[in-house]
């Protein structure tokens, strides 16, 4: 609902009104002007700019306030209201200036300890509203702003408890003490999740008349506002917490109205704000410390916050009379939305006349920064720099925006072009920072500071002085005397919970149980869901041996503490609960719970020839109702030979977690421990007959990425034989338990007990995994079980939609790129191709497994800046550019074939990211991978063919398999024309033209570009004529265009070999000189097969058309013309045709496979097909003279 009053194009057009060649005059010049006229606005503005260049914050504040006093322009009043230190106003001052002046007055009165007078000033600006707060709700990467949580859709129930969130239990908390400015700071009363928060605030107001009401909002985050259940305001961008920055005008009827506010954290804040200088009230400024801020400034440094006041129509200082309630029954009064507007400093700048000279652009830049419009500001100054060439001020301002937008490299490059006179990187010191809190100060120095601060506190309120006094008293054993100062702070600022908690800590340490209990109850009345307070109450009751209330408060603390993947607070509270209530022995829940005696197994009888044998491997997995995951593992391995000793004397067992036992059991019963280093074990002096025994445990809280869900792969067979392998899993009864077997030959048992599902599988006498040749990957050879507590993939889709929230929003950089690359007369398919080729040629692909990254891509603009990225970064860039062209595109998470070839259950088992886009002509989805340099856009590389993938698109809930481009002749086709000349002596010379599209074209270009130019010809014998030619000589090699991506790749070469044919008398016999032949492979002549067969490991499976003209020596003729052949099967198509020509024979061959993987059950049928086409492929031709 944000109203953009002026388009950027209009701003750009105002460049023409500025003096494009103007530069700042000297500082001395402007100082003389100001000396002559203290209200000279041009001089004040110039000196403000110089103060920033020189990092002189005192001068900056002085000149800002001078400008505010000299000018009644509302633009400056709004722009610098957070820096206004004046309580004097000019006639006709803007509302923003009036507010900032009142705030300065209230602040001054507060510092002078005139608290009631200060409060009276605030009361002219702000009603006393009764807010109830709840949260935090999940907000991954800001997506919680769009997610609908129950407070938005249900009537207000103050007693409702939300215990469905695995991270925290939530309930409504009344803000019983408002700060003087009426602001709501959520994380004073509620927990703050560093991963992101959504909070709600609810109040009821009663109006006595039908009237137009202006809801005047200040906020520092994206906010939604409902009145009587009607959404009247929503802005997904943060704001700088300036008074009345958003105004919503409503027509309200007389009665009781419900007001609900949603506040969501915004994760995309500047990281490289090294050029900040009083740009916003929510950034700490140079030379200042937190303790130097007054009470109002302190709260500008705390999490999500907002303030709301209600005034009469167009009367910003006429507060409407209302009553406010924590809870009430709303009237059936209607709400009519009239309009809303964002009081935008950009609009004020334009209204004040825009740029009269170049210096005015400084203040426009400040307006962009104040408003948080870093991207829009960069775009404007990017265009402006094109108009005002080499203007140092404009370049500096553009560098500021680069820094705010995390373009560190561009910012520093821009700064390097600016002359030293205004370069902010000069070694000018900041204003002195107060060193009064130096921990190295002597006792005498601290005592002197204590006395000074104690004296000043009689007339001045400053938190720094309180800290000086309190810290001194606590550090020197006078904590009881510090209590009176905490009582003062609590009386002055009852809304500040930290003072109460610090007071409690002193009382706890003093063993004043009754006083501590009283202080804790008072604190809990203010902040009833504070886990620290409940834990402290539990400690007191535990100290008093009152186990029932101790347990209650520990359990409350556990409910209210915010849990992350590794929550130390949660674990400490749980330990206290266990101490009071008795620790639960979870291992008793498992059937396989007691340690097994390794010496009870007789491996020699079952596997007499093995070098080592797993006697048993037991794995127990538990997911508790408190969302804790625990894994117990125990294994015993008997060493049977010297080879076994060499294999097992040093082994990594870090996957067992914390090792509680790792020993060697000798055949005589003696034992000794191994050596452990970060999970790696070494067993010295091993001998055949020894048994290794290892036991471990680990736990974690699956809380953050997929809250409360668990998905694990468990292997049940190994590279050595095993006598026993057991797996047991226990999950809460309300959880689904999806199970998938891979090659498992055994019976499992599923049951229910004590409100938990129990799954158990036991395998016995397991042969070692047989790694046959040409298996898809090593994991294909093992027996394994995967389980997941998710029924489908919708949770994973939602998770990654949240991770990529707003990642591809429109930016001027994208528009410039597509305007440069794309002409309007080409098809969408051609647009996709051009952008893909541009990314491949200009960006470095950085391989990084998806699971080892932070999951969210970089901002594509940063990727453009850095010219590098991993698969998700480059995919995000492509999606952003395609969306700029209105081409639908989405992320696709891929479990590539490099990881394994098995179909997973719902989980995060992905290692790669690609893009899917909708082809506008066919309305079908097509996939694009950006991990290669020279593959065409329309094919996926070999590791992605047939891989399992998940499309990240609303409504998707199932896996897909990526297309088998490798064997699709429409996408991947190799065409070979060859002219072979047979000589009388049996020598052969072949001239070859190879044309390929798709994967082989990409493969060729990638590999040719890796070779030195003079070695490129060696590519030929590695890929052509394999098994046909023994040691061919390659000449006249032309690699073709190896830089192009999409066109057909053409290579030309000559290949020759002596004694290729057998000469016997007047007869010559030879094999057909195919450039791509059916390869003979021992794998295809085995009697049986256990594992799947991956065809590309035994054959060249690109769809291929070969046309070979064989020229005979003069006077020779073909004895028999072979018959044409067409072999069709479920596995592929093989075709041969033969025709005589004047001096030889013309052979045409077509080969296409329909499958890439052959299942063990298909092996015999495929073997028959293979051997048939192999025989046809290797037939011998005979010619006679």
N, C-alpha and C positions, 0 to 999 in steps of 0.2 A: 504493500500500500504506500510505499514511499513515493512521494511526488518529486520527480526530477524537473525542476523549474526551467532549467536552461540546458539544451543539448551541448555536447562538447564542441560541435561544429561552430556554434555561435561564439563560444569562448575563443576558438582559434581565429575567427574572423577579426577579433578585436586587436590582434597583433598589429594590424595595419595602422592603428591609432597611436602606437607607441613609437618612441624615437629609437629606431632599430640600431643606430650606431652609437647610442649613448653608453657611457661607462660611469662608474662612481668617480666623483672628484675626490680630492684628498680629505682625510679625516680632519685635518686642521681647518680646511675651508668650511666644513659643516660645523665644526666647533665654534668658529668665529661667528657664523650666522646665528647659532643658538645663543651665544653670549649676548649678541645684539638684540635678539628677540627670543625669549625663553619659550614662546609659543609658536616658533617657526616649524610648521608641520613637516616641510621637506627636509629640514635639517634633522629633526627628530627621527624621521624614518631612515635617513641615511646612517645616522649614528647607531640606530638599532641594528642595522645590517653589519656595520663595523664591529659592534660588540659581539655579534655571533662569530664573525671571522676570527676575532681575537679571544674567543671563549671567556669573555669578561662578563660573568653572570650578574655582578652587582651593577655594572653600567647598563646592562641589558634591562634589568628590572627598572632602573631609574628612568631610562628613556621611554620604556613602554608606558610607565605611569605618567610621564610627561606628555606623551602622545594622547593618552586617554583624557588628561586634563585639558589639553589644547584643542581636541577635536570632539565634536558631538556626533560624528559619523557612527551610526549603529554597527557598521561593519567592524570597526576597531573594538567597540564595546563588546561585541560577541566574541571576536577572535581572541581577545586577551583577558576575558573575564576571570580566568584562573590565575592571572598574574596581577590583577588589580589590587593595590594596597591602599587605595584612597577611599575615604568615607565622605569626601566632598563631591558634589555633583553639579554639573552645569545645567542650566535650564534647557529643557528639551533633550535630556540624555535618553539613550535608548533603554528599553526594558532590561536588556542584558547588563548594561552599565549600572542600572539601579539595583539589580539583584546582586551583582558582584560587589557593589558598594555596601549593601546591607550585610553581605557575608563578611566583608572586611571588618565592619563595625562589630558584628556579633563575635567574630574571632578575637578582636582586640579586647572586648569586654570579658570574654572567657579567659583570656590570658591574664587579665587583671583580677581574676577571681570574682568577677561580678556575674555570677552564673545565672541568677534570675533575670538580670537585665539582658544578658546575652540570649537567654531563652525567649524573652519577650520579643526581641528582634526577629528571631526565627519564626515565632508564632504569627508574624505578619506575612510570612511566606508559605507556611506549611500547616495543613491540618494534622491533627494527631490521629492517625489511622491505626486500627487494630488488625494486625496482620497475623495470619496463621501460615506457617511455612512447611514444606515437605520436600524431601529429596535426599541424596541425589539419585536421579534416574540416569540410565546409561546414555552416553552421548559420544559415540565413537566418531572422531574426526568432525564433530559439529553436526552429524546427521540427526541427532536427537531433536534438533529444532523442528524437523519435519515429521518425526515419529509421533504418533498419537498415543499418549499415555492416559490412564483412566481418570486423572483429575479433570481432563478436558471434556469428558463425556458423561460424567456422573454428577449428581447433586452433592453438595458438600456434606460430608459426614466426619465430624471431628474425632470420632472414635475409630475410624477405619485404620486397620493395620495392614500394611503391604509386606507380607513375608514371602512373596513369590520370587523375589530377586535374590540370586545366589550371592550377590556382593554385600547386601546390607538390608536390614529390616527398616522400613520407613513408616513414620506416622506423623500426623500434623502436630506442629509445635507452635505455640503462641509466642510471638515476640512481645514480651510483657513490658519491655523498656525500649522505647524508641530513642535513638540519638537525637540531639536537638534539631538536626536538619531533616528528620523524618525518613532518612534513608533506610533501606533494607539491605543488609549485607549478609548473604545467605550462609557463608561458611563461618560466621560467628556462632551460629546455633546448630548448623548441620555439618556433616562430614564433607570433605572436599576430595574428589577423585582426580588424581593427576591425569588420568586418561580422558577426562571430560565429564561435564555435569549438566544435568537439566534439573532445575528447581521450579517449584510453583509457590506462589503467594496468593492468599485468598483473604478477602475482607468483605464486609457488608456495610453499605452506607444507606442512610435514610435521608431523603430530601423532602422538604415540606411543600414544595411547589412544582408544578410543571415548568420546566425551564431548559434553556440551552446551557450545557455545561461543557467547558473545555478541560479535558484531561491533559494535564501538562506533565510530560514524562521526561525523566533523565535516566540514562542507562549506560552501561559499559559493555553490553553484550546484545546479541540477537534477542528480540523480545516479541511475544504475542500477548495481546490483551483482549479479554472477553468481558463484556458487560451483560449480565443476565443471560449468559450462555451464547451470546452473539459475538463472533470474532469481529472486532472493530479496528484492530491494528496488528500488523505483522511486518517485521523488518528482519531479514536474515543476516544483516551486517552489524558489526559492533558500532558503538558510538562513544564519544569521549567523556560521557557523564557530565555534560553541561546542562545547566538548568533550562528547562523548557525546550530542549532540542527537538522534541516531537510533541505535536499538539493534535489531539483528536477531539473533534467537535461533535457532540451528541445531543439529541433532543431526549431528555429524560422526563418521564411522568413522575408525579408525586408518589412516594412510596419507598420500599426497601429494595435495594439493588445489590446483586452479587457482582463483585469485581474479582477477576482471576487473571493473574499475570504468570506467564511462562518465561523463564530466563535460561538461555542455553549458552554454554561456553563456546568460544570461537577459537579454533586451534591455529588459525593461519596468521599468527602474529609475526612481526618482523624479528629476525634473529640477528641481522647485522645492522643494528641501529646505532652504529658508532658515530654517526654524524648528528644524532639527536641533540637539540639544544632548545629546551623549553617549548618543544613543538606541541606537546599534549600534556594535560594534567595527570595522566596516568603513567607517565614515564618519569623515573627518578632523574633528577637533573645533576649536572656536574657539581661536585663540591658539597653536596648535601647528604645528610645522613637521615635515616628514617626517624631517629629519635629527635631530630630537630623539627619535625613537622608538627603542626598543631593538630588538634583532635580531628579536624575535618580532613586534613591532608592524609592522616594515617589511613582513614578508611578509603581513600582513593588508591591505596596500594593493596587492598584486600580483594580477593576473588570477585565473584559475580555480585552485582549490586544494582539497585534501581531506586528511584524516588518518584513519587506521584503526588501531584497536588491538583485540586479542582477549583477552577475559577469561573466567574461569570463570562458571558459571551463577549469576546474582544476586550476583556478587562483583566490584564495579567496580574494585577495586584488586588483584585477583589475576590477573596476566597469565599466560596459559597458556604453558607452555614449547613453543616451536616452533622449527623451522629454516625459513629462508626462502631461496629460490633465484630467480635470474633466469630459469632454464629448467630444467625437469625433466619426467619422464614421469609424468603423473598416475596414481594408483592407480585401480582400479575401485571406489573407496570411494563409498558412497552419501551423499547429502545430504538431510536431512529438514528442511524449513522448519517451525519451531514457531510463531513469531509475530514481529512487528516493532512497534515503537512509537516515536513521536516524543516526546521528553521536552519537553513543551510547557509553557512558563511560564504559559499560561492555565489549564491544568489545576492547576498548583501554586497559582495564585491562588485558585481555587475550593476546593482542598483545605485552604488555610490559613484559610478562613472567608469569602472574598469581601469585600464592602465593609461595614466597620463604620461608616465615615463617608465623606463625599464625597472626602476627601483620598485614600482608598484607590484611587479611580478613576484617579488620576494614575499609580499603579504598574501598574494594569491596562493603561493606555495604553502605558506603557513596555514591557509584556510583548508587546502587539500589535506595537509597532515593532521590538522586538528580534527577534521571530519573522518579521518581514517581512510580517505580515498587515495591510497598510495598508488594503486594501479592506474586510476583515472589521472592522477597527477603526473605520473611518469609519461603517460600517453600525451597529455597536453604539452609538457615541456619537451618531449621528444619532437613534436611538431613545431613547437616554438623555436627550438634550436635551429631547425631548418630555415626559419625565417630570419632569425637574428644570429647571423653567423659569427662564431668566435667570441660571443659575449661571455665574459668570465662569470658574471653573476648567474646567468642562465645555466651555464655549465655546472656551476657549483650546486644550484638548485636541482638540476637533473641528477647530479651525483647523489644528492640526498635521497631522491626517490629510488634510485638504483639500490642504495643501501637498505632502505626500508623494504624493498621488494626482494631482498636477499640476493641481489646481483652484486656480490662483493667484488668480483673481478672488474666488471664494468665501472663500478663506482670508483675504484682506485685508479683505473686507467683514465677516467674522466678527470679525476683530481690531479693526476700527474701532468695534465696539460695546462693547469691553471698556475699563473705566476705566483711567486711566494707572497706577494702583497695581500692575497686573500686566501691563501691555501691553509685550510684548518689543520693541516698536519705539521705545521711549524711547532717546534718544541717549546710552546708557551705553557707554563705551569697553570693548572687550575687554581682557583682561589683556595686559600688554605682550608683544609678540612680539620674540624675540631678533633683534637687528639686526646680529649679528656677521658675517654674510655680505654686508653692504652693499657693492656693487661700487664705491661712491664713497669707501670708506675709503682713507686715505693709506697710503703705503708704511710709514711708521713705525707707524701703527696696526695694519696687518696683521702687521708683524714682531713687535709686542708680543703680538698674538693668537697668532701662530705659537709663540712661546716658551712662552706660558701653556699652550696646548693640548699642546705637546710634553711639557711637564712632567707634565701631568695624565694623559697616556697611560701613564705608568709605573705608575700605580695604578688607573686606571679605563678601562674599555672603552666608548667612545662614538664612533659614526661621525662625529659632528660634529667631534670633535677630530681625527680622522684627515683629514677633509676640509680643515680649517683648515691642517694641516701640509702635506698633499700639494699643495693649491692654491697655497700660498705658494711651495713649492719649484719647482713647474712654472712658475708665472708669472714667477719671477725667475731663470730659467735654471739651475735646479739639479734638473732632472728626474731625473738619475741617482741623486741622494740620495733621491728619492721612491720609488725601487724597493724599498728595504728596508721601507718601510711597506706597500707592496703585498704584499710577501712575507709580512709579518706577518698582514695581513688574509686572504690566501689560506690561510695555515696555520690561522688561527682559524676561518675560514668557507670551507672548500674547496668548498662547494656553490654559492657565489656566483660566477657566471661573469663578471659585469661587472668585478670586480677584475682578473681575468686579462686581459680585453680592454683595460682601461685601461693595464695594465702593458705589454702588447704595443705599444700606441700609442706609449708613451715610447721603447721599444726601436727601433721603426721610425724614429722621428724622429731617433734617435741613430746610425742606420746600423750598428747592431750586429747584423749579419745572423745570425751563428751563435747568439747568445743569443736573438734573436727567433725563429728556427726552433725552438729548444728550448722556449721559452715557448709558442709556438703549438701544438706537438705535445702539450704537457701540457694545454693548454686544450682541444684537440680530443678528447683522451682523456675529458674530462669532458663536453663538449658537441659531439659529432661532426657535428651537422647545423647548426651555426651558420654562416650564410652570411658574416658579417663575418670570421670566423676563416679560412674558406677563401679569401675574397678577399684577406685580408692575406697568406696563404701564397702565393697567386698573385703578389702584388706582390713578395714577397721573391725568388721564383724568377725572375720576370721581370727583376728588378734584377740577378740573377746570370746572366742570359742562359740560363737552363735552361727552354727553352720547353715541353718535354713536361710536366714537373710543374706548371709555371705554368698551362698550358692545362687540365690535369686539375682543378686546384683552382678555377680560374675557372668551369669547367663545373659543378663541385659547388656552387659558390656560386650559380650561376644556377638550379640544380635546387632548392636549399633556400630561396631567397629567396621570400617570399610575394608573389605578383603580384596587383595590383588593376588597375583599368581604366587607370590611368596610373601605372605603377610606375617611379619614377626609379631606384631601386636596381637593378632588373632592367636598365634601359637602360644604366646605367653599367657594370655587369658585362659586358653584351653588347659594349659598346664595347671593353673590355679583351680579350675573346675575339677580336674582329675584329682588334685590333691585333697579337695574337700569331699568329692563324691565317690572317689575310687576310680582308678583308671580302667577303661574297658580293654580287655584282652581280645583284640579282634582276631588273633590267630586261632582262637577256639572256635570261630565261626566256620572254619574250613575243615573239610574232611581230611585233607592232606595238611595237617598242622604240626604234628610232632616230627622232630628230626629223625631221619631214617639212618640206620646203621649201615654205612658203606660196605663194611666187611661181610655183610650178609649175602652179597651178590657173588655169583660164580660166572664171571665173564668168559673164562677159558673154554667152557663147554659150548657156549653159544657163538662166540666169535674168536676162534682160536688163532686166526691169521691176522687179526687187527693189530696195529701198532698202539692204539689206545681205544678205550671203550668208555662211553658215558654210562655209569652204573645207574644213576638216576638224575633227573632234572625236574624239580618241582617249582612251579610258579603260581603264586596266589595273588589275585588282584581284587581290590575292594574299592568301590565308590560309595562313600557314606551319604546319608541324608543331609549331612552338613557340607556336602560337596568337597570332601577331601578324598583324594585318590592315593592309595597305598599299594605297594608292590613288595612282596616277599619272594626271594629266590634262593634256591639251595641246589647245589650240584656236586656230584662226586664223579671223578674221572680216574680210571685205572690205567696206569702206564704199563705197557706190555712188551716194549722193545726199546732198543737204543734209539731207533728212529722216533719213537714216541717221546723219549726223553728230550730229544732235540726240538721236537715240535711244541712241547708244553712247558719247558723250563722258564719261559718268559711269555706271559699272555696278558692281554688287556681285558680286565673285568670291570671296567668303569661303568658298564651298562647295568651292573648289579647295584649301583648306588653306594650307600655307606656299607662298607664291608665289616661285618662283625666277627667273622671267622675265616681264616685262610691258612690251612695247614696241610701237612703231608702226614699220611698214616702209613707206616712201614708194615711189611708183612708180619713182623714180629710183635706188632702192637704198639711200638713206640711212635711218638709224634713229634713234629717240630713245625714251627710257623715259617711261612714264607715272608718275603720282604715286599712291602706295599709302597707305591708312590703314585698318588692321584689315581687310584684304581688299577694301575698296572702292577702285576704281581710277578715276582721272580722267585723260583724255587731252586736253590742250589743243591748239588749233590743228589739229584734225582736218580733213581734206579728202576729198572723194570720190576714190576710188582708193587710199586708205590701207588698210593691213592691220593689224589688231590681232592680236598674238601673245601668248598667256598660257600659262604652264606652272606647275603646282603639284603638291604632294605632301602627303599626310597619312597618319598611321598611328595605330593604337590597339590595345589588347589587349582583345578581347572576352572578358573573364574573369569578371565578377561576375554579372550578372543571368541570362544564359543562357550558362554557361561554354563557351568554345571554339566557339560557334556564330555564324554570320554570316548576315544577311538584309538585302538592299539592293534598292531600286527604282532603275532606271537608265533615263533617258529618252533616246530615240534620234532624236527629231524635235523641232523647235523652232518658235518663232513666226516665224522667217525660214527661207527654204529652205537646204538644206545639200547640198553636193556629196558629202561622205563623212562617215559616222558609224560608228565602230568601237568595239566593246566586247570585252574579253578578260578572262576570269576563270580563276584557277588556285586549286584547293583540294586538300588532301591526298586521296590516293586512297581512304583509308578513310572519308572523309566522303561522305555522300550529297549530290547536287547537284540539288535540285528547281528547275525553271525554269518560269516562266509568262510567256507572251507576251500583250501587250495591243496589238492593232491592228498588230502587226509584220508587214510584208510583206517577208520576206527569208529567206535560208537560213543556218542556223547550223551550226557544226562542233564536235563534241565528240570529244576524244581523250584519250589517256593518255601521259604522258612523265615519266620520272624520279620515279615513285611519286606523281604528281600528276595530277588531272583537269584538262583544259584545255577551256575553252569559248570559242568565238570567233564573233562576229556582225559582219558588215559590211553596211551599207546605203549605197546610192549614189543620187544625184539625188533627194533627198527634198524634196517640196513642203513649203511652210510649213503648219503646222497650221491647219486650217480650222475656225474657231470659229463654227459655225452657231448660230442662235438655238435656245433651249430645249434646250441640252445639259445633261446631269446635272451636270457640273462641268468645270473647265478641263482636268483630267488626262485626261478622256475623249477629248480631241482628239489626244493625243500617241501616238506609237509608243513603247512602253516594254517593258522586260524586268525581271521581278523574279526573284531567286534566293534560295534558302534552303538551309542545310546541315542542316535538320531535315526528317525524312520525314513527321511528323505533328505534331499540336498537343499531344501528351501532355506534352512538356517545359514548354510554356507553362502548361498547367493545373497541373502540379506546382509550377512557379515561383510562381504566384499563391496556391496553397494554402499554400505556405511563407510568402509575404508576409503572409497574413492569419491565420497561426497564432494561435489562442486569442483572436481579435479579438472574438468574440461570446460569451465565457463569461458565465455567469449573474451578475447584479449586483442588489443591492437596488433601485437606481434604476430598473432596467427593470421589476421587479415592481411598484413603486409606480405607474409610468406605466400599465401595462396594467390594474392594479386600478382605476385612476381612469377609464380609457377604456372598458374592456370589461366588459360584463355577461355572466354565465354562460349566458344563454339565447339567445345569438345564434350564428349560423353562423360558420364559419371565414372565409367570404367577407366577411361583415360586419365581422369583426375586422380583416381586412386593410384594408378600406375606412376604418375609423375611424382606424387608426394612420397610414395614408397621409395622410388629410386633416389629422390633427394635425401631422404633420411639415411638410406644405405650408404650413399656416397659421402655424406658430410658428418656423420656421427659415428663414434666408436662404441661398439657393443661391448659391454663389460659383463662377462658371464658371472652370474651369482644365483645360487639356488634360491628359489622363492621363499622356502622355509627359513633361510638364513638371513633374510632381509627383514625390514620392518613392515612389510606387506603393502604399505601405501606408497604409490609412486611419488617421485619428486614432482613438484610443480613443473609442468611442461615448459614454462618460460625459463626456469632454472636449467632444465635440460638443454634448451636452445642456447643458453649462455655458456654452459660447460662443454657442449658438443660431445657429450658422452652419457651413457646410461645403461642400466640393465634391461631385461626384457619388459618389466612392468613400466619402467620410465619411458622407453621408446614407444611402447604401446599407448601410453597415456598421451604422448605427443601426437601420434597418428590419429587417435580418436578426437583430440581437440581440433586438429586441422580438418578432419572429415566433417565434424559437426559444424565448423565454420562454413562449410560448403553445403550444409543441410543434408549430409549423407549419414544415415543412421549407422552407428557403430557402437560396439560394446567390448568390454574385456572378456577374455576367455582364460580360465585357469586350466593348466595342462599338467597331467602327470606323464611326463615324456617317457619314451622307451629307454632312455638312459637310466631312469630310476628303476622301473621294472615294467613288465607287460601285463600285470594282473589288474583286474577290475576292482577298485577299492569300494569300500562302504563309505557313507558320508563322514568326511574328515577334512583335515587340511593337508592331505597327502598330495601336494602339488609341488612342482619344482620349476615351472615356467609359465610365462604369460604371453598370450598372443591376442590378436584382434579379430573380431568378426564384423563384417559390414553387410548391409543389405544392398544387393545389386538391383538398381532401380529398373533395369530393363527386364530382368527375369523374376524380380521379387523373391529371390532366394538369398540365403546367407552364404557368404564366402569368407574364407579364413586367410589371415595374413600373419606371417612370422617375420620379425625384424632382427633375428639373431645372425643373419648371414649378410655377406657383402655383395654377392653376385648371383644369387638365386632370383628368378623372376617372381613377381609379386603374387602370382596365381597358384604357386605350389608351396607346400610345407616341406621342410627338410626331412631327411630320412628318419631322424629320431622322433618326429612328430606324427608320422604316418600311422593311422589306426590307433593313435594314443587316446587314452580316456581324458575327457575334458569337461569342463563345466562352464556354460555360458552365463555371464553375470548380467542378467536381464530380469526385470520384474516378471514374476510368474513362473520362472524356470524352477524345476524341482528334481531334475534327473540328469544323469551323466549322458554324454554323447561320445561317440567315437569319431575322431577326426577322419577325414577322407583318406583313402589309400592312394594318394597322388602318384606314388612310386609306380603303381601298375595300371594307372589310368592313361590310355593312349591319347585322350583328349588333352591331357595336361603334360604328359611326359612321354616323348616319342623320340627315338633315335633312328635316323635315316642314313644309311651308308651306301654309297655308290663306289664300286671298286672295279678297276680293270687290272686283271692279273695276267701276266705273260709267262708261259711255261717255256723253258729253253730245252734244247736237245739233251743237254747234260743233266737235266733235272733241277736246275736253278729256277727260282721264281722271283719276279719283280711285280709289286702291286702298287698302283697309284690309287689313293683313297681320298674321297671327299666325304667328310662326316658332318652331318647337319643334325643338331639336336635342339629340342626345346624342353623346358621344364627342369626336372631334377638333374639329369645328366649334364645339361647345359650349365646349370649352376655349379654342380660338382666340378666340372672341367675348369670353369673360370676360377673358382676358389683355389683349386690346387695348382693351376698354371701360374697364378699370381704369387704363390708361395715359393716358386722355383726361380733361381737365377735364369736369366734369359737364355744363356748358353746351355742350360740343362733341361730346358722345357721339353725337348724331344724325348726325354726318358719317360714322359707321361704316356707315350704311345704303347710301348711293350707292356706296361703295367695295366693297360685297359683295353687293348686291341689284340686280337689274335691269340689270346691265352689258350693254351692246350693245343693250338694248331701249329704255331711256329715255335721252334726251339730257341734260337738265338738270333732274332731278326736284326737286320741293320736298318736304321731309320735315317732317311735323308729328306731334304727339301721340306722340312717341317714348317708349316705356317699355322701358328696357334689361333689365328683369327683375332677378332676384337674381344679382348678379355676384360675390358672395362664396362662394356654394356651389360645390362641386366635382363631386359625383357625380350630382345630380339633373338631369333634363331642363331645359335652359335655354330659357326662353320670352321672346321679345321681341315687342312690339306696336308698330306704327307705321302712319302713313298717308302715302301717297306720291301726288303729283299732278303732272301735266304738261299744259301748254296745247298745243293743236294736235298731240296725240299721234296722232290718226287723220286721215285725208285725207277731206274732205267734197267730194263732187262731185254737185251736184243733190240727188236724194233717196237717194243711196247714200253709205255710209260704209265706208272700208276701213282696216283696222288689223292690226298684228302682235299675236300673242297676247302679253299682258303677263306673261311668265314672270318670276319673281323670280330664277331661275337658268336661264340659257339656254345653249345651245351657242354658244361664242364664236367668231366668225369670226377667223381668224388667218392671216396670210400664210405662216407656216411650213408650214401644211397644204396649200399650193397649189404647192409646189416640185416640180420634175420628179424630183428624186432627192435622196438624203440619205446623208451619209457617217457622221455621228455618231448615237449613240442619241438618242431623243427622250424628254424627261421630261414626262409628260402634265400634271402640275399647273402647269407653266409656260405652258401654252396653253389649259387648260380648268379649269373648276371640277369636280373629280372626286369630291366627296363623294357617296355614294349619296343620292339625293334623291327624295322623293315630293312632288309639288305638286298641289294641288287648287284650281282657279281658277274661280270663278263670275263670269261676265261678264254684267252687266246692261245691256240695250240701252235707248236712249231710247224713250219711249212711242211706240208705233205702228210700231216697226222690227222686222223679222224677218230671220233668217239666210237668205241666199240658198241656200247648199248646206251640208249637214252633212258635214264631212270624215269620211273613213273611219277606223275604228280601226286602229291600227298596232302591230305587234310585230316589232322587229328584233333578232334574236339573232346574235351572231358570237363569234369567239374573243376579241374585245376587250371585249365588254360587251353590255348589254341596254338597249334603248330602247323604251318603250311609251307609246302615246297612246290615250286613249279620249275620245269626244265624245258628249254627250247634251244634248238640248234640255230647257230648263226654261221655266217660264211666261213669264218676261220676259227670257230670254237663253239662255246656253249654259254647261254645266258641263264643264270640261276636267280630265282627270286625266293626269298625266305621271309616269313612273318612269324613272330613269336610274341605271345602275350600270356601272362599268368593272371589268374583270377584271385589268387590267395597269396598272402605274404607269410602266414603261419600255417603249419600243418600239424593238426592234433595227432597225438599218438594213435588214436583209433583210425586215423586216415592214412597212416604211414604206408601200409601195404598197398593200398590203392594208388597212392601217389608214386610209390616206388615203381609200380608197374608202368604208369604213365611216363615217368622219368626215363626208365630204361628203354621204353619204346622210342621216345624222341631222341635219346642219346644215340641209339643205333642208327636212326635215320640221319642224324646230324653228322655222323662219322663215317658214312658210307664212302667207298673208294671208287674213283672214276678211273677208267682205263682207256688210253688212246693208243692207236697203232699207226704205223707208217704204211 
